[in-house]
Amino acid sequence: MSDPRYPIGKFSYAGPLTAEQKQECLANIEQAPARLRAALRGLSDAQLDTPYRDGGWTLRQVAHHVPTAT
């Protein structure tokens, strides 16, 4: 990774989604809150306060800014 601002790479548009791809994306969005809660469950304060990269947000900050209501 050469640029830490883009840990998974820059966005690229591959064209419109198929109906199947759209349903998969919607299912991922629907499952995201529960997956985030499960991933954070049981972490210590020290872990929650660790940034994911130099100058980046902590897990606690990310969790606070992501809506998790279902």
C-alpha positions as CSV (number, residue, x, y, z in Angstrom):
1,M,0.0,0.0,0.0
2,S,1.7,3.2,-1.1
3,D,-1.0,5.7,0.0
4,P,-2.4,5.0,3.5
5,R,-5.4,7.3,2.7
6,Y,-6.6,4.6,0.4
7,P,-6.0,1.3,2.2
8,I,-8.1,-0.7,-0.3
9,G,-7.4,1.4,-3.3
10,K,-9.1,4.2,-5.1
11,F,-12.7,3.9,-6.2
12,S,-13.2,2.7,-9.8
13,Y,-16.5,2.6,-11.6
14,A,-17.1,-0.6,-13.5
15,G,-20.5,0.4,-14.8
16,P,-24.1,-0.3,-13.7
17,L,-24.8,-3.2,-11.4
18,T,-26.7,-6.2,-12.5
19,A,-29.9,-7.1,-10.5
20,E,-28.0,-9.8,-8.7
21,Q,-25.1,-7.5,-7.8
22,K,-27.6,-4.9,-6.5
23,Q,-29.3,-7.5,-4.3
24,E,-25.9,-8.6,-3.0
25,C,-24.9,-5.0,-2.2
26,L,-28.2,-4.4,-0.4
27,A,-27.8,-7.6,1.7
28,N,-24.3,-6.5,2.7
29,I,-25.6,-3.1,3.7
30,E,-28.4,-4.7,5.7
31,Q,-25.9,-7.0,7.5
32,A,-23.3,-4.3,8.2
33,P,-24.6,-3.0,11.6
34,A,-24.7,-6.5,13.1
35,R,-21.3,-7.4,11.7
36,L,-19.8,-4.2,13.1
37,R,-21.3,-4.8,16.5
38,A,-20.1,-8.4,16.5
39,A,-16.6,-7.3,15.4
40,L,-16.3,-4.8,18.3
41,R,-18.0,-6.9,21.0
42,G,-15.5,-7.7,23.8
43,L,-12.8,-5.4,22.7
44,S,-11.0,-3.5,25.5
45,D,-10.9,0.3,25.8
46,A,-7.2,0.2,24.6
47,Q,-8.2,-1.7,21.5
48,L,-11.2,0.6,20.8
49,D,-8.9,3.6,21.1
50,T,-6.3,2.3,18.7
51,P,-6.2,4.1,15.3
52,Y,-6.2,1.8,12.3
53,R,-3.3,3.8,10.7
54,D,-1.1,6.7,11.6
55,G,-3.3,9.8,11.8
56,G,-6.4,7.7,11.3
57,W,-9.5,7.3,13.3
58,T,-9.7,4.9,16.2
59,L,-12.2,2.0,16.2
60,R,-14.3,3.9,18.7
61,Q,-14.5,6.9,16.4
62,V,-15.4,4.8,13.3
63,A,-18.1,2.9,15.3
64,H,-19.5,6.2,16.5
65,H,-19.8,7.6,13.0
66,V,-21.3,4.5,11.4
67,P,-25.1,4.1,11.9
68,T,-25.8,0.8,13.6
69,A,-29.6,1.0,14.1
70,T,-31.5,-1.9,12.6
